[in-house]
Amino acid sequence: MTGKVARHAAEIVVMLEAGKTQHSIEQHFGFGQGAVSRLRRRGGLPQVRTAGAQTVRVLRDHHPNLKVGVLSDIFHNMDREVAQWLAAQVPEGSSVVDVLRSLVVDAHAEELP
């Protein structure tokens, strides 16, 4: 499998740079879970700085006390009903992150003059 994954390294880099998750890339190519991560660990992929990572770096440069946190932490003290509602908002093939990003973008757009 590693050879099959390595043959797609250039395409994988483009997808990572575009913000695709390792999981979505594995699904796209039909690779097993963890294939992209293994290729990265074995040196088969160059260091990729995603657009998201660059944005976080810029935000931290301007807001040194900014804590980004971990997505799963939002569920720790969340009411079960709220968590179930959130899960119901996630379309098939999407993720909680996609839904939260949409909510933030929509809220920001509503604040614009």
CNS distance restraints for C-alpha pairs under 8 A (distance, minus, plus):
assign (resid   1 and name CA) (resid   5 and name CA) 6.26 0.50 0.50
assign (resid   1 and name CA) (resid  31 and name CA) 7.78 0.50 0.50
assign (resid   2 and name CA) (resid   6 and name CA) 5.95 0.50 0.50
assign (resid   2 and name CA) (resid  35 and name CA) 7.38 0.50 0.50
assign (resid   2 and name CA) (resid  39 and name CA) 7.05 0.50 0.50
assign (resid   3 and name CA) (resid   7 and name CA) 6.15 0.50 0.50
assign (resid   4 and name CA) (resid   8 and name CA) 6.95 0.50 0.50
assign (resid   5 and name CA) (resid   9 and name CA) 6.69 0.50 0.50
assign (resid   5 and name CA) (resid  31 and name CA) 7.24 0.50 0.50
assign (resid   5 and name CA) (resid  35 and name CA) 7.04 0.50 0.50
assign (resid   5 and name CA) (resid  36 and name CA) 7.32 0.50 0.50
assign (resid   5 and name CA) (resid  39 and name CA) 7.34 0.50 0.50
assign (resid   6 and name CA) (resid  39 and name CA) 6.99 0.50 0.50
assign (resid   6 and name CA) (resid  44 and name CA) 6.51 0.50 0.50
assign (resid   8 and name CA) (resid  12 and name CA) 6.07 0.50 0.50
assign (resid   9 and name CA) (resid  13 and name CA) 6.18 0.50 0.50
assign (resid   9 and name CA) (resid  44 and name CA) 7.19 0.50 0.50
assign (resid   9 and name CA) (resid  45 and name CA) 6.36 0.50 0.50
assign (resid  10 and name CA) (resid  14 and name CA) 6.51 0.50 0.50
assign (resid  11 and name CA) (resid  15 and name CA) 6.26 0.50 0.50
assign (resid  12 and name CA) (resid  16 and name CA) 6.09 0.50 0.50
assign (resid  12 and name CA) (resid  25 and name CA) 7.00 0.50 0.50
assign (resid  13 and name CA) (resid  17 and name CA) 6.09 0.50 0.50
assign (resid  13 and name CA) (resid  45 and name CA) 7.19 0.50 0.50
assign (resid  13 and name CA) (resid  46 and name CA) 7.73 0.50 0.50
assign (resid  13 and name CA) (resid  48 and name CA) 6.81 0.50 0.50
assign (resid  14 and name CA) (resid  18 and name CA) 6.20 0.50 0.50
assign (resid  15 and name CA) (resid  19 and name CA) 6.51 0.50 0.50
assign (resid  15 and name CA) (resid  20 and name CA) 5.44 0.50 0.50
assign (resid  15 and name CA) (resid  25 and name CA) 7.26 0.50 0.50
assign (resid  16 and name CA) (resid  20 and name CA) 5.07 0.50 0.50
assign (resid  16 and name CA) (resid  21 and name CA) 6.65 0.50 0.50
assign (resid  16 and name CA) (resid  22 and name CA) 7.39 0.50 0.50
assign (resid  16 and name CA) (resid  48 and name CA) 6.98 0.50 0.50
assign (resid  16 and name CA) (resid  50 and name CA) 6.29 0.50 0.50
assign (resid  17 and name CA) (resid  48 and name CA) 6.47 0.50 0.50
assign (resid  17 and name CA) (resid  49 and name CA) 6.53 0.50 0.50
assign (resid  17 and name CA) (resid  50 and name CA) 4.62 0.50 0.50
assign (resid  17 and name CA) (resid  51 and name CA) 6.36 0.50 0.50
assign (resid  18 and name CA) (resid  50 and name CA) 6.81 0.50 0.50
assign (resid  18 and name CA) (resid  51 and name CA) 6.86 0.50 0.50
assign (resid  19 and name CA) (resid  50 and name CA) 5.87 0.50 0.50
assign (resid  19 and name CA) (resid  51 and name CA) 6.30 0.50 0.50
assign (resid  19 and name CA) (resid  52 and name CA) 6.82 0.50 0.50
assign (resid  20 and name CA) (resid  24 and name CA) 6.39 0.50 0.50
assign (resid  20 and name CA) (resid  25 and name CA) 6.69 0.50 0.50
assign (resid  21 and name CA) (resid  25 and name CA) 6.30 0.50 0.50
assign (resid  22 and name CA) (resid  26 and name CA) 6.16 0.50 0.50
assign (resid  22 and name CA) (resid  34 and name CA) 7.88 0.50 0.50
assign (resid  22 and name CA) (resid  36 and name CA) 6.08 0.50 0.50
assign (resid  22 and name CA) (resid  37 and name CA) 7.30 0.50 0.50
assign (resid  23 and name CA) (resid  27 and name CA) 6.25 0.50 0.50
assign (resid  23 and name CA) (resid  33 and name CA) 7.03 0.50 0.50
assign (resid  23 and name CA) (resid  34 and name CA) 7.69 0.50 0.50
assign (resid  24 and name CA) (resid  28 and name CA) 6.05 0.50 0.50
assign (resid  25 and name CA) (resid  29 and name CA) 6.34 0.50 0.50
assign (resid  25 and name CA) (resid  36 and name CA) 7.82 0.50 0.50
assign (resid  26 and name CA) (resid  30 and name CA) 5.74 0.50 0.50
assign (resid  26 and name CA) (resid  31 and name CA) 4.69 0.50 0.50
assign (resid  26 and name CA) (resid  32 and name CA) 6.46 0.50 0.50
assign (resid  26 and name CA) (resid  33 and name CA) 6.67 0.50 0.50
assign (resid  26 and name CA) (resid  34 and name CA) 7.81 0.50 0.50
assign (resid  26 and name CA) (resid  35 and name CA) 6.87 0.50 0.50
assign (resid  26 and name CA) (resid  36 and name CA) 6.82 0.50 0.50
assign (resid  27 and name CA) (resid  31 and name CA) 6.26 0.50 0.50
assign (resid  27 and name CA) (resid  32 and name CA) 7.87 0.50 0.50
assign (resid  31 and name CA) (resid  35 and name CA) 6.23 0.50 0.50
assign (resid  34 and name CA) (resid  38 and name CA) 6.11 0.50 0.50
assign (resid  35 and name CA) (resid  39 and name CA) 6.23 0.50 0.50
assign (resid  36 and name CA) (resid  40 and name CA) 6.17 0.50 0.50
assign (resid  37 and name CA) (resid  41 and name CA) 6.19 0.50 0.50
assign (resid  38 and name CA) (resid  42 and name CA) 6.18 0.50 0.50
assign (resid  39 and name CA) (resid  43 and name CA) 6.43 0.50 0.50
assign (resid  39 and name CA) (resid  44 and name CA) 5.06 0.50 0.50
assign (resid  39 and name CA) (resid  45 and name CA) 6.46 0.50 0.50
assign (resid  40 and name CA) (resid  44 and name CA) 5.47 0.50 0.50
assign (resid  40 and name CA) (resid  45 and name CA) 4.99 0.50 0.50
assign (resid  40 and name CA) (resid  46 and name CA) 7.51 0.50 0.50
assign (resid  49 and name CA) (resid  53 and name CA) 6.18 0.50 0.50
assign (resid  49 and name CA) (resid  54 and name CA) 6.68 0.50 0.50
assign (resid  50 and name CA) (resid  54 and name CA) 6.35 0.50 0.50
assign (resid  51 and name CA) (resid  55 and name CA) 6.20 0.50 0.50
assign (resid  52 and name CA) (resid  56 and name CA) 6.23 0.50 0.50
assign (resid  53 and name CA) (resid  57 and name CA) 6.18 0.50 0.50
assign (resid  54 and name CA) (resid  58 and name CA) 6.25 0.50 0.50
assign (resid  55 and name CA) (resid  59 and name CA) 6.13 0.50 0.50
assign (resid  56 and name CA) (resid  60 and name CA) 6.08 0.50 0.50
assign (resid  57 and name CA) (resid  61 and name CA) 6.18 0.50 0.50
assign (resid  58 and name CA) (resid  62 and name CA) 6.46 0.50 0.50
assign (resid  59 and name CA) (resid  63 and name CA) 5.74 0.50 0.50
assign (resid  59 and name CA) (resid  64 and name CA) 7.84 0.50 0.50
assign (resid  59 and name CA) (resid  66 and name CA) 7.66 0.50 0.50
assign (resid  60 and name CA) (resid  64 and name CA) 4.83 0.50 0.50
assign (resid  60 and name CA) (resid  65 and name CA) 7.25 0.50 0.50
assign (resid  60 and name CA) (resid  66 and name CA) 6.08 0.50 0.50
assign (resid  69 and name CA) (resid  73 and name CA) 7.39 0.50 0.50
assign (resid  70 and name CA) (resid  74 and name CA) 7.76 0.50 0.50
assign (resid  71 and name CA) (resid  97 and name CA) 7.68 0.50 0.50
assign (resid  72 and name CA) (resid  76 and name CA) 7.45 0.50 0.50
assign (resid  74 and name CA) (resid  78 and name CA) 6.73 0.50 0.50
assign (resid  75 and name CA) (resid  83 and name CA) 6.87 0.50 0.50
assign (resid  78 and name CA) (resid  82 and name CA) 6.62 0.50 0.50
assign (resid  78 and name CA) (resid  83 and name CA) 6.38 0.50 0.50
assign (resid  79 and name CA) (resid  83 and name CA) 6.32 0.50 0.50
assign (resid  80 and name CA) (resid  84 and name CA) 6.10 0.50 0.50
assign (resid  81 and name CA) (resid  85 and name CA) 6.18 0.50 0.50
assign (resid  82 and name CA) (resid  86 and name CA) 6.19 0.50 0.50
assign (resid  83 and name CA) (resid  87 and name CA) 6.19 0.50 0.50
assign (resid  84 and name CA) (resid  88 and name CA) 6.17 0.50 0.50
assign (resid  85 and name CA) (resid  89 and name CA) 6.50 0.50 0.50
assign (resid  86 and name CA) (resid  90 and name CA) 6.99 0.50 0.50
assign (resid  86 and name CA) (resid  96 and name CA) 7.56 0.50 0.50
assign (resid  87 and name CA) (resid  96 and name CA) 7.16 0.50 0.50
assign (resid  89 and name CA) (resid  99 and name CA) 7.04 0.50 0.50
assign (resid  90 and name CA) (resid  94 and name CA) 6.04 0.50 0.50
assign (resid  90 and name CA) (resid  95 and name CA) 5.95 0.50 0.50
assign (resid  90 and name CA) (resid  96 and name CA) 6.08 0.50 0.50
assign (resid  90 and name CA) (resid  98 and name CA) 7.88 0.50 0.50
assign (resid  90 and name CA) (resid  99 and name CA) 6.22 0.50 0.50
assign (resid  91 and name CA) (resid  95 and name CA) 7.50 0.50 0.50
assign (resid  94 and name CA) (resid  98 and name CA) 6.38 0.50 0.50
assign (resid  94 and name CA) (resid  99 and name CA) 7.91 0.50 0.50
assign (resid  95 and name CA) (resid  99 and name CA) 6.63 0.50 0.50
assign (resid  96 and name CA) (resid 100 and name CA) 6.17 0.50 0.50
assign (resid  97 and name CA) (resid 101 and name CA) 5.97 0.50 0.50
assign (resid  98 and name CA) (resid 102 and name CA) 6.25 0.50 0.50
assign (resid  99 and name CA) (resid 103 and name CA) 6.27 0.50 0.50
assign (resid 100 and name CA) (resid 104 and name CA) 6.20 0.50 0.50
assign (resid 101 and name CA) (resid 105 and name CA) 6.12 0.50 0.50
assign (resid 102 and name CA) (resid 106 and name CA) 6.01 0.50 0.50
assign (resid 103 and name CA) (resid 107 and name CA) 6.08 0.50 0.50
assign (resid 104 and name CA) (resid 108 and name CA) 6.08 0.50 0.50
assign (resid 105 and name CA) (resid 109 and name CA) 6.15 0.50 0.50
assign (resid 106 and name CA) (resid 110 and name CA) 6.27 0.50 0.50
assign (resid 107 and name CA) (resid 111 and name CA) 6.58 0.50 0.50
assign (resid 108 and name CA) (resid 112 and name CA) 6.67 0.50 0.50
